[in-house]
Amino acid sequence: MATLAELEKRIRNLEDIEAIKKLTIRALRLADSKYQDGVLKGEKELEIIAREIASLYSENATLDLGEFGKVKGKQAIYERHKTSPFNFAIHFFVMPEIELKGDTASGSWYLLLAATLKNNTAVWMSAIENYEYAKVADSWLFTYKKADFIFATPYDQGWAKKSTLD
């Protein structure tokens, strides 16, 4: 039978994993909130959203979005999120795998993204997003995010044929 200390540690681990999931989902919902009726919101609204997203990252965090750019630092992450390469996007994240290591953690999620590029091309994208997290003052923050794209293709071409979005 488990001791009280062992049970407390297991509960703390489950609470940390849940907090990490909520952090990641919060960031995605904020990213998706940049769009309304298939159009990128105005500058003032985007600045508010970008500030909220940046607040979820540590000071020296890295955001690596592959062909969509790589930035380092909270200010650069804020600047990156004040705009978008899309007119519309919605993220579907599934299959989280999170590994705790004390006050740090790593995780990966599968992404399916439906989006509309600036030229109004509808696209499908899929990636595995890898994260590093740190617990700071009882809150979890992102320290690293990297999107490894599996496919990115115009909607009408499907994903069976390897495609780029040039």
MDAnalysis code that builds the backbone (N, CA, C; Angstrom):
import MDAnalysis as mda
import numpy as np

u = mda.Universe.empty(498, n_residues=166, atom_resindex=np.repeat(np.arange(166), 3), trajectory=True)
u.add_TopologyAttr("name", ["N", "CA", "C"] * 166)
u.add_TopologyAttr("resid", np.arange(1, 167))
u.add_TopologyAttr("resname", ["MET", "ALA", "THR", "LEU", "ALA", "GLU", "LEU", "GLU", "LYS", "ARG", "ILE", "ARG", "ASN", "LEU", "GLU", "ASP", "ILE", "GLU", "ALA", "ILE", "LYS", "LYS", "LEU", "THR", "ILE", "ARG", "ALA", "LEU", "ARG", "LEU", "ALA", "ASP", "SER", "LYS", "TYR", "GLN", "ASP", "GLY", "VAL", "LEU", "LYS", "GLY", "GLU", "LYS", "GLU", "LEU", "GLU", "ILE", "ILE", "ALA", "ARG", "GLU", "ILE", "ALA", "SER", "LEU", "TYR", "SER", "GLU", "ASN", "ALA", "THR", "LEU", "ASP", "LEU", "GLY", "GLU", "PHE", "GLY", "LYS", "VAL", "LYS", "GLY", "LYS", "GLN", "ALA", "ILE", "TYR", "GLU", "ARG", "HIS", "LYS", "THR", "SER", "PRO", "PHE", "ASN", "PHE", "ALA", "ILE", "HIS", "PHE", "PHE", "VAL", "MET", "PRO", "GLU", "ILE", "GLU", "LEU", "LYS", "GLY", "ASP", "THR", "ALA", "SER", "GLY", "SER", "TRP", "TYR", "LEU", "LEU", "LEU", "ALA", "ALA", "THR", "LEU", "LYS", "ASN", "ASN", "THR", "ALA", "VAL", "TRP", "MET", "SER", "ALA", "ILE", "GLU", "ASN", "TYR", "GLU", "TYR", "ALA", "LYS", "VAL", "ALA", "ASP", "SER", "TRP", "LEU", "PHE", "THR", "TYR", "LYS", "LYS", "ALA", "ASP", "PHE", "ILE", "PHE", "ALA", "THR", "PRO", "TYR", "ASP", "GLN", "GLY", "TRP", "ALA", "LYS", "LYS", "SER", "THR", "LEU", "ASP"])
u.atoms.positions = np.array([
    [0.843, -1.185, 0.000],
    [0.000, 0.000, 0.000],
    [0.887, 1.247, 0.000],
    [0.468, 2.253, -0.756],
    [1.244, 3.490, -0.878],
    [1.178, 4.302, 0.408],
    [2.280, 4.964, 0.682],
    [2.315, 5.851, 1.847],
    [1.615, 7.164, 1.500],
    [1.331, 7.923, 2.529],
    [0.710, 9.231, 2.322],
    [1.610, 10.125, 1.472],
    [2.897, 10.114, 1.713],
    [3.850, 10.925, 0.940],
    [3.854, 10.503, -0.531],
    [3.791, 9.195, -0.780],
    [3.756, 8.696, -2.169],
    [2.475, 9.133, -2.869],
    [1.363, 9.054, -2.161],
    [0.085, 9.482, -2.741],
    [0.082, 10.984, -3.012],
    [0.638, 11.768, -2.087],
    [0.727, 13.215, -2.293],
    [1.568, 13.537, -3.529],
    [2.678, 12.823, -3.711],
    [3.530, 13.050, -4.883],
    [2.784, 12.684, -6.169],
    [2.057, 11.589, -6.159],
    [1.301, 11.186, -7.346],
    [0.230, 12.220, -7.684],
    [-0.446, 12.717, -6.670],
    [-1.472, 13.750, -6.889],
    [-0.827, 15.021, -7.432],
    [0.303, 15.431, -6.862],
    [1.015, 16.623, -7.337],
    [1.432, 16.449, -8.808],
    [1.911, 15.263, -9.148],
    [2.290, 14.995, -10.542],
    [1.087, 15.102, -11.474],
    [-0.040, 14.532, -11.066],
    [-1.250, 14.617, -11.890],
    [-1.719, 16.062, -12.036],
    [-1.642, 16.825, -10.950],
    [-2.019, 18.242, -11.004],
    [-1.077, 19.023, -11.916],
    [0.219, 18.712, -11.871],
    [1.179, 19.385, -12.752],
    [0.917, 19.046, -14.213],
    [0.654, 17.792, -14.501],
    [0.347, 17.395, -15.885],
    [-0.908, 18.114, -16.373],
    [-1.915, 18.189, -15.528],
    [-3.152, 18.895, -15.909],
    [-2.887, 20.379, -16.125],
    [-2.059, 20.988, -15.290],
    [-1.720, 22.413, -15.453],
    [-0.964, 22.632, -16.761],
    [-0.088, 21.721, -17.130],
    [0.651, 21.825, -18.396],
    [-0.311, 21.706, -19.575],
    [-1.243, 20.783, -19.504],
    [-2.251, 20.655, -20.569],
    [-3.056, 21.954, -20.692],
    [-3.479, 22.514, -19.567],
    [-4.264, 23.756, -19.590],
    [-3.452, 24.912, -20.158],
    [-2.161, 24.995, -19.817],
    [-1.284, 26.026, -20.367],
    [-1.230, 25.919, -21.887],
    [-1.008, 24.713, -22.384],
    [-0.886, 24.502, -23.831],
    [-2.196, 24.826, -24.539],
    [-3.291, 24.378, -23.990],
    [-4.605, 24.656, -24.579],
    [-4.899, 26.156, -24.552],
    [-4.526, 26.828, -23.476],
    [-4.725, 28.291, -23.382],
    [-3.990, 29.005, -24.505],
    [-2.742, 28.612, -24.755],
    [-1.965, 29.231, -25.827],
    [-2.620, 29.012, -27.185],
    [-3.141, 27.829, -27.425],
    [-3.781, 27.529, -28.709],
    [-5.087, 28.296, -28.878],
    [-5.860, 28.371, -27.830],
    [-7.117, 29.135, -27.914],
    [-6.843, 30.611, -28.166],
    [-5.807, 31.126, -27.526],
    [-5.432, 32.517, -27.791],
    [-4.998, 32.687, -29.245],
    [-4.174, 31.768, -29.744],
    [-3.737, 31.852, -31.146],
    [-4.939, 31.824, -32.094],
    [-5.905, 30.967, -31.821],
    [-7.094, 30.884, -32.666],
    [-8.004, 32.100, -32.509],
    [-7.893, 32.805, -31.400],
    [-8.749, 33.977, -31.176],
    [-8.301, 35.191, -31.992],
    [-7.210, 35.070, -32.731],
    [-6.722, 36.174, -33.569],
    [-7.607, 36.404, -34.799],
    [-8.546, 35.482, -35.040],
    [-9.340, 35.532, -36.268],
    [-10.821, 35.675, -35.943],
    [-11.489, 36.425, -36.810],
    [-12.937, 36.560, -36.692],
    [-13.514, 36.630, -38.096],
    [-14.431, 35.732, -38.379],
    [-15.095, 35.682, -39.686],
    [-14.092, 35.571, -40.836],
    [-13.070, 34.750, -40.648],
    [-12.095, 34.511, -41.713],
    [-11.136, 35.655, -41.964],
    [-11.022, 36.568, -41.004],
    [-10.154, 37.733, -41.166],
    [-9.327, 37.898, -39.894],
    [-8.077, 38.278, -40.063],
    [-7.219, 38.589, -38.931],
    [-7.765, 39.835, -38.234],
    [-7.840, 39.803, -36.903],
    [-8.368, 40.937, -36.140],
    [-7.458, 42.154, -36.281],
    [-7.929, 43.290, -35.790],
    [-7.194, 44.549, -35.877],
    [-5.972, 44.587, -34.972],
    [-5.127, 45.569, -35.227],
    [-3.841, 45.715, -34.542],
    [-3.970, 45.761, -33.021],
    [-4.922, 46.522, -32.500],
    [-5.066, 46.651, -31.043],
    [-5.460, 45.324, -30.399],
    [-6.401, 44.617, -31.020],
    [-6.805, 43.316, -30.495],
    [-5.650, 42.318, -30.559],
    [-4.905, 42.350, -31.660],
    [-3.770, 41.443, -31.812],
    [-2.687, 41.721, -30.773],
    [-2.480, 42.977, -30.433],
    [-1.484, 43.314, -29.406],
    [-1.882, 42.724, -28.049],
    [-3.151, 42.794, -27.710],
    [-3.634, 42.233, -26.440],
    [-3.439, 40.715, -26.424],
    [-3.826, 40.067, -27.512],
    [-3.683, 38.611, -27.618],
    [-2.206, 38.225, -27.561],
    [-1.370, 38.962, -28.288],
    [0.068, 38.666, -28.313],
    [0.680, 38.797, -26.919],
    [0.264, 39.808, -26.152],
    [0.763, 39.982, -24.776],
    [0.375, 38.781, -23.913],
    [-0.879, 38.345, -24.069],
    [-1.342, 37.197, -23.287],
    [-0.562, 35.940, -23.653],
    [-0.345, 35.729, -24.939],
    [0.436, 34.561, -25.362],
    [1.853, 34.654, -24.823],
    [2.497, 35.791, -24.971],
    [3.878, 35.958, -24.493],
    [3.981, 35.732, -22.990],
    [2.939, 36.066, -22.249],
    [2.967, 35.881, -20.791],
    [3.037, 34.406, -20.399],
    [2.770, 33.521, -21.335],
    [2.808, 32.083, -21.068],
    [4.207, 31.492, -21.262],
    [5.147, 32.332, -21.688],
    [6.525, 31.897, -21.963],
    [7.485, 32.477, -20.936],
    [8.583, 31.763, -20.687],
    [9.647, 32.274, -19.826],
    [10.405, 33.370, -20.572],
    [11.200, 34.142, -19.841],
    [11.931, 35.283, -20.438],
    [12.788, 34.885, -21.629],
    [13.475, 33.757, -21.552],
    [14.416, 33.354, -22.606],
    [13.902, 32.192, -23.443],
    [12.604, 32.028, -23.519],
    [12.017, 30.911, -24.263],
    [12.331, 31.006, -25.751],
    [12.286, 29.850, -26.398],
    [12.460, 29.759, -27.846],
    [11.165, 29.265, -28.461],
    [10.760, 29.901, -29.561],
    [9.590, 29.505, -30.348],
    [10.087, 29.214, -31.756],
    [10.028, 27.949, -32.158],
    [10.521, 27.519, -33.470],
    [9.356, 26.942, -34.261],
    [8.891, 27.703, -35.242],
    [7.750, 27.291, -36.066],
    [8.173, 26.883, -37.466],
    [9.375, 26.364, -37.579],
    [9.855, 25.877, -38.870],
    [9.850, 26.972, -39.915],
    [9.211, 26.712, -41.044],
    [9.184, 27.678, -42.152],
    [8.466, 28.979, -41.792],
    [7.774, 28.993, -40.646],
    [7.082, 30.205, -40.214],
    [7.924, 31.032, -39.237],
    [9.168, 30.632, -39.033],
    [10.104, 31.448, -38.270],
    [10.465, 30.912, -36.904],
    [11.601, 31.385, -36.422],
    [12.121, 31.019, -35.109],
    [12.516, 32.296, -34.385],
    [12.072, 32.432, -33.138],
    [12.412, 33.608, -32.334],
    [12.792, 33.155, -30.931],
    [13.542, 34.018, -30.246],
    [13.972, 33.719, -28.881],
    [13.697, 34.931, -27.996],
    [13.129, 34.661, -26.831],
    [12.848, 35.704, -25.856],
    [11.390, 36.113, -25.860],
    [10.909, 36.482, -24.693],
    [9.494, 36.840, -24.521],
    [9.077, 38.000, -25.424],
    [9.947, 39.014, -25.559],
    [9.603, 40.160, -26.406],
    [9.471, 39.740, -27.870],
    [10.379, 38.907, -28.346],
    [10.322, 38.435, -29.731],
    [9.098, 37.554, -29.966],
    [8.728, 36.771, -28.962],
    [7.523, 35.935, -29.066],
    [6.288, 36.830, -29.139],
    [6.270, 37.881, -28.346],
    [5.180, 38.866, -28.418],
    [5.112, 39.474, -29.819],
    [6.241, 39.931, -30.349],
    [6.268, 40.534, -31.691],
    [5.780, 39.541, -32.746],
    [6.186, 38.288, -32.638],
    [5.795, 37.261, -33.609],
    [4.283, 37.046, -33.598],
    [3.680, 37.126, -32.419],
    [2.246, 36.845, -32.305],
    [1.363, 38.062, -32.569],
    [1.953, 39.228, -32.822],
    [1.140, 40.410, -33.164],
    [0.611, 40.323, -34.595],
    [1.022, 39.329, -35.316],
    [0.567, 39.130, -36.689],
    [0.376, 37.636, -36.926],
    [0.101, 37.270, -38.162],
    [-0.093, 35.868, -38.498],
    [0.132, 35.669, -39.988],
    [0.622, 34.504, -40.388],
    [0.722, 34.208, -41.815],
    [-0.627, 33.792, -42.419],
    [-1.656, 33.755, -41.578],
    [-2.968, 33.267, -41.993],
    [-4.044, 34.355, -41.893],
    [-5.117, 34.154, -42.662],
    [-6.340, 34.921, -42.480],
    [-7.274, 34.210, -41.507],
    [-7.035, 32.915, -41.340],
    [-7.833, 32.092, -40.437],
    [-7.006, 30.875, -40.066],
    [-7.165, 30.404, -38.843],
    [-6.530, 29.150, -38.427],
    [-7.264, 28.589, -37.220],
    [-7.334, 27.280, -37.185],
    [-7.858, 26.602, -36.004],
    [-6.999, 25.363, -35.757],
    [-6.526, 25.274, -34.525],
    [-5.621, 24.194, -34.117],
    [-6.413, 23.068, -33.475],
    [-6.109, 21.838, -33.869],
    [-6.646, 20.653, -33.210],
    [-5.448, 19.900, -32.652],
    [-5.321, 19.846, -31.337],
    [-4.206, 19.177, -30.669],
    [-4.723, 17.894, -30.035],
    [-3.997, 16.801, -30.252],
    [-4.385, 15.517, -29.677],
    [-3.149, 14.772, -29.194],
    [-3.383, 13.718, -28.462],
    [-2.379, 12.762, -27.993],
    [-1.224, 13.410, -27.232],
    [-1.525, 14.177, -26.195],
    [-0.424, 14.760, -25.420],
    [0.362, 13.672, -24.693],
    [1.647, 13.849, -24.695],
    [2.537, 12.973, -23.936],
    [3.444, 13.894, -23.126],
    [3.300, 13.860, -21.812],
    [4.007, 14.795, -20.939],
    [4.834, 14.002, -19.934],
    [6.096, 14.405, -19.807],
    [7.000, 13.758, -18.865],
    [7.511, 14.799, -17.879],
    [7.221, 14.573, -16.612],
    [7.657, 15.485, -15.554],
    [9.064, 15.133, -15.092],
    [9.835, 16.184, -14.794],
    [11.182, 16.028, -14.233],
    [11.336, 17.080, -13.140],
    [10.616, 16.922, -12.051],
    [10.638, 17.921, -10.981],
    [9.912, 19.178, -11.412],
    [10.634, 20.311, -11.424],
    [10.036, 21.585, -11.826],
    [10.233, 21.881, -13.306],
    [10.577, 20.880, -14.082],
    [10.625, 20.993, -15.541],
    [9.854, 19.820, -16.125],
    [9.502, 19.946, -17.384],
    [8.769, 18.877, -18.057],
    [9.002, 19.005, -19.559],
    [8.782, 17.914, -20.248],
    [8.788, 17.937, -21.717],
    [7.474, 17.327, -22.175],
    [7.083, 17.695, -23.364],
    [5.830, 17.175, -23.879],
    [5.773, 17.254, -25.380],
    [4.907, 16.431, -25.951],
    [4.649, 16.506, -27.385],
    [3.158, 16.321, -27.619],
    [2.697, 16.959, -28.668],
    [1.293, 16.926, -29.069],
    [1.252, 16.777, -30.586],
    [0.253, 16.075, -31.091],
    [0.015, 16.024, -32.531],
    [-0.912, 17.183, -32.895],
    [-0.597, 17.844, -33.993],
    [-1.372, 18.996, -34.462],
    [-1.984, 18.701, -35.821],
    [-3.246, 19.029, -35.968],
    [-3.897, 19.147, -37.268],
    [-4.409, 20.572, -37.321],
    [-4.038, 21.290, -38.373],
    [-4.391, 22.700, -38.502],
    [-5.141, 22.914, -39.805],
    [-6.307, 23.507, -39.713],
    [-7.035, 23.982, -40.888],
    [-6.822, 25.491, -40.912],
    [-6.386, 26.003, -42.062],
    [-6.060, 27.430, -42.125],
    [-6.332, 27.985, -43.510],
    [-6.366, 29.314, -43.569],
    [-6.457, 30.037, -44.831],
    [-5.256, 30.975, -44.891],
    [-4.434, 30.805, -45.939],
    [-3.267, 31.667, -46.117],
    [-3.706, 33.074, -46.509],
    [-2.777, 34.009, -46.478],
    [-3.072, 35.398, -46.853],
    [-3.603, 35.518, -48.285],
    [-3.219, 34.572, -49.166],
    [-3.707, 34.607, -50.554],
    [-5.045, 33.878, -50.709],
    [-5.693, 33.566, -49.567],
    [-6.986, 32.885, -49.501],
    [-6.967, 31.430, -49.943],
    [-5.804, 30.797, -49.941],
    [-5.698, 29.364, -50.192],
    [-6.002, 28.622, -48.896],
    [-6.976, 27.718, -48.946],
    [-7.278, 26.879, -47.786],
    [-6.229, 25.770, -47.721],
    [-5.714, 25.514, -46.520],
    [-4.647, 24.520, -46.365],
    [-4.912, 23.612, -45.165],
    [-4.313, 22.427, -45.253],
    [-4.202, 21.503, -44.138],
    [-2.739, 21.455, -43.744],
    [-2.488, 21.416, -42.460],
    [-1.127, 21.239, -41.964],
    [-1.176, 20.250, -40.814],
    [-0.099, 19.494, -40.691],
    [0.030, 18.596, -39.555],
    [1.460, 18.670, -39.057],
    [1.605, 18.569, -37.752],
    [2.935, 18.616, -37.142],
    [2.908, 17.867, -35.824],
    [4.096, 17.549, -35.365],
    [4.270, 17.143, -33.979],
    [4.930, 18.331, -33.308],
    [4.277, 18.841, -32.288],
    [4.824, 19.993, -31.571],
    [5.467, 19.502, -30.283],
    [6.729, 19.871, -30.121],
    [7.513, 19.469, -28.957],
    [7.723, 20.672, -28.058],
    [7.557, 20.461, -26.768],
    [7.625, 21.534, -25.787],
    [8.570, 21.184, -24.648],
    [9.126, 22.223, -24.062],
    [9.796, 22.151, -22.769],
    [9.068, 23.159, -21.880],
    [8.853, 22.780, -20.638],
    [8.114, 23.599, -19.687],
    [8.940, 23.773, -18.418],
    [8.686, 24.841, -17.684],
    [9.306, 25.045, -16.373],
    [8.263, 25.595, -15.418],
    [8.346, 25.144, -14.179],
    [7.455, 25.635, -13.135],
    [8.138, 26.805, -12.454],
    [7.498, 27.969, -12.535],
    [8.049, 29.200, -11.962],
    [6.983, 29.787, -11.037],
    [7.334, 29.918, -9.758],
    [6.399, 30.480, -8.764],
    [5.035, 29.781, -8.836],
    [5.062, 28.461, -8.839],
    [3.858, 27.610, -8.843],
    [3.027, 27.671, -10.119],
    [3.569, 28.270, -11.191],
    [2.880, 28.287, -12.486],
    [3.802, 27.701, -13.543],
    [3.232, 26.960, -14.460],
    [4.002, 26.385, -15.550],
    [4.090, 27.373, -16.699],
    [5.270, 27.462, -17.323],
    [5.514, 28.312, -18.484],
    [6.201, 27.498, -19.568],
    [6.054, 27.953, -20.807],
    [6.815, 27.363, -21.906],
    [8.241, 27.897, -21.854],
    [9.207, 27.022, -22.068],
    [10.594, 27.472, -22.247],
    [11.080, 27.190, -23.664],
    [10.359, 26.296, -24.363],
    [10.773, 25.904, -25.710],
    [9.566, 25.302, -26.418],
    [9.396, 25.679, -27.683],
    [8.354, 25.085, -28.525],
    [8.923, 24.927, -29.921],
    [8.767, 23.727, -30.486],
    [9.230, 23.468, -31.852],
    [8.177, 22.657, -32.589],
    [7.793, 23.145, -33.749],
    [6.838, 22.442, -34.599],
    [7.610, 21.693, -35.688],
    [7.478, 20.372, -35.698],
    [8.062, 19.531, -36.745],
    [6.938, 19.137, -37.692],
    [6.893, 19.796, -38.858],
    [5.787, 19.592, -39.786],
    [5.871, 18.238, -40.485],
    [4.730, 17.592, -40.560],
    [4.593, 16.313, -41.263],
    [4.136, 16.570, -42.686],
    [3.128, 17.438, -42.824],
    [2.700, 17.869, -44.151],
    [2.080, 19.246, -44.065],
    [2.125, 19.941, -45.172],
    [1.464, 21.231, -45.341],
    [1.053, 21.262, -46.804],
    [-0.246, 21.319, -47.046],
    [-0.724, 21.178, -48.418],
    [-2.012, 21.956, -48.639],
    [-2.210, 22.482, -49.842],
    [-3.504, 23.099, -50.137],
    [-4.632, 22.084, -49.943],
    [-5.735, 22.561, -49.437],
    [-6.890, 21.731, -49.110],
    [-7.293, 20.824, -50.278],
    [-7.344, 21.364, -51.479],
    [-7.837, 20.591, -52.622],
    [-6.847, 19.555, -53.132],
    [-5.600, 19.576, -52.660],
    [-4.615, 18.583, -53.097],
    [-4.493, 17.411, -52.126],
    [-5.053, 17.544, -50.948],
    [-4.948, 16.473, -49.960],
    [-3.523, 16.301, -49.474],
    [-3.323, 15.364, -48.567],
    [-2.008, 15.195, -47.971],
    [-1.272, 13.962, -48.467],
    [-1.880, 13.209, -49.395],
    [-1.210, 12.009, -49.893],
    [0.025, 12.356, -50.709],
    [-0.009, 13.483, -51.361],
    [1.126, 13.944, -52.170],
    [1.906, 14.952, -51.332],
    [3.204, 14.707, -51.151],
    [4.040, 15.654, -50.374],
    [3.969, 17.009, -51.056],
    [3.696, 18.041, -50.294],
    [3.480, 19.359, -50.862],
    [4.084, 20.413, -49.954],
    [4.407, 21.530, -50.522],
    [4.785, 22.710, -49.748],
    [3.802, 23.813, -50.087],
    [3.851, 24.866, -49.358],
    [2.864, 25.941, -49.546],
    [3.458, 27.143, -50.272],
    [4.432, 26.940, -51.099],
    [5.045, 28.047, -51.837],
    [4.076, 28.730, -52.764],
])
